[in-house]
Amino acid sequence: MYEYLKALHLIFVVTWFAGLFYIVRLFVYHAEAQQKPEAEQQILIPQYQLMCYRLWYIITWPSAILCSIFAYWILFFTEVGQVWLKMPWMHVKLVFVALLYWYHWKCHLIFLSLQKNEKKYSSNFFRIFNEGATIILFAVVFLVILKNAINWIWGVLGILLFSVLIMLGYQLYKRIREKKSS
């Protein structure tokens, strides 16, 4: 039974993260569409709202719920889960899971505001915000694989460094693109 639960949990972890990664990408496109001429906005914004709606309610929310159900089942109704709940690495992982729920909820609030066509954040904010799920994913994967509450730090530091390099690359690309257009 444990192996089936673990497989189902992992499937919904993957689809949940896929939804979180893609929804924030759609937020970027939506924010950029709000800067376009009115005629383009009338086409793009409703399309992004529809895409976000379907992704959020058909993939992301159900995946989050099912992932959580299977995780709860593993932790509280299997012998392996009972052992893991006593280990420090699992406590740290559960802190990151709580951060993931916060990130998911923040995405939900942003989703709701964009559905109302409210503009609160820039596309640059969303590009940086998108790294949040990546950092959480790296931390959780390192914790689960290494089963050590300390070694995950190296993985998170690596992704933070990688994220900084990506953002610096993006800023450089943006400056080059602005120079070419002027």
N, C-alpha and C positions, 0 to 999 in steps of 0.2 A: 504493500500500500504506500509506504514512504516514497518509493521511487516514482510512482505515478503522481503523487502530490508534488514532489520536487519538480518533475517535468512540467506539470501544469503551472506551477508557480513561476518557473523560469520563462515559459511561453508568455505569460501575462506581464512579467517584468519587461521583457523585450518589447511587447506591443505598447505597454504604458510609456516606456521611454521613447519609443518611436513617435508616439502621439505628442509627448512633451517637446521633443526636439522640433517636430514639424509645426506645431501650433505656434511656437515662438518665431519660427521662420515666416509663417503667415502673418504674424504681427508686424514683422519687419516690412513685408510687402504692403500691408495695409497702411502703415505709417507713411511709407513712401508714396502710396497712391493718394494720400490726403494732401500731398504737396503738388500734385499734378493739376493741369487745367480741368475745369469743371466737367467738360465733356468726357474726359478720360475717367474722372472720379465716378461719374454716373455708371460707368461700365465696370470698372475694377472693384470698387468698394463693395457693391452688392455680391459680386462673385467671391471676394475674399471672405465676406461674412457668411456666405453659404458654405464655403469650404471649411471654415473654422467651425461652424455649427455641426456639420456632419462629422468632422474629425473628433471634435470634443465629446459629443454625446454618443456617437456610434462606436468609437474606438478607445479614446483616452479614458473617459470616466469608467466604462465597463471594465477595461483592463486594470485600472487602479483598484477597483472593487474586487475583482476576481483574484488579482495578485494578492491582495490583503487577506482574502478568505483562505486561500491555500497556505499562505504564510502562517496565519493564525492556527490553522489546522495542524500544520507541521509542528509548530512550537508547543502547542498545548495538548496535542493528542497523539504524539509519537514519542518513543523513547529517545530518539536522537534529539528532538526538539527540547525535551526536558533537560537533557545534558547540556545542550547549547545555551539554554537560558541561564545557566550558572556560570558561563564563561565570560571573561571581560571583553573579548573581541565582539561578542554578540551584543553586549550592552552598548558598545561604541557604534556598532552597526545600527542598532535601534535608534540611536540619536540621529544618525544620518537618514534613517527612514522617516523620522519625525521632521527633519529638514526637508525631505522630499515631499511630504504631505503639505508643509508650508508653501513650498515652491509651486506645487500643484494648485493650491488654493489661490495663491497670488496670480497664477496664470488664469484661473477661473475669473477672478475679479477683473483682470485686464480684458479677457474675452467678453465679459458682460459689457464693459464700457465701450469696447470696439463695436459690439453689436448695436449699441446706441449711437455709434459714430462719434463718440467723444474722443478727443485727442488729448492724452495725458503724457505720453512718452514719445521720444524720437526713435527713429530706426536705429540710431547708434546705441541708445539705451537697450533696445531689444537684442542687438547683437552681443552686447556684454552680458545681459541677463541670460541669454541662451547658454552661456558657459556654466551657469549654476547647476543645471541638470548633469552636465558632463562631469563636473567636479564630484558631485554626489555619486554618480555612477562609478567613477574610478575608485573612490574611497570604499564603496560597498563591495565592489568586485575584489579589490585587494584584501579587504577584511575577510570575506568569505573564502577566498582561495588560500590565503596565508594563515587564517585563523589566529591572528596575532593582533593585539590592540595597538602595537607600536609600529610595526612594519608598514602599515597602510599609509603612514605619514609620507614615506618616500614616494609612493604612487601619487598622492595628492599634490605634493610639492612639484612633481614632474608635470602633472596636468596644469597646475597653476603657471609654471614656467612656459609650457606649451601655449596656454591661453594668452599670456602676455605677448609672446612672439606672434601669435595670430593677430592680436589686436594691433601690434606695432606694424605688422605687414599690411593690415587693412588701412591703417592711417597713412602709410606710405603710398599705397595704391590710390587712396582717395586724393592725396595731394598731387600725385602724378596726373590723375584724371582731371582734376581741377585746372592744372597748368595747361594741359592739352586743350581743354575747352575754352580757355581764355585767350 
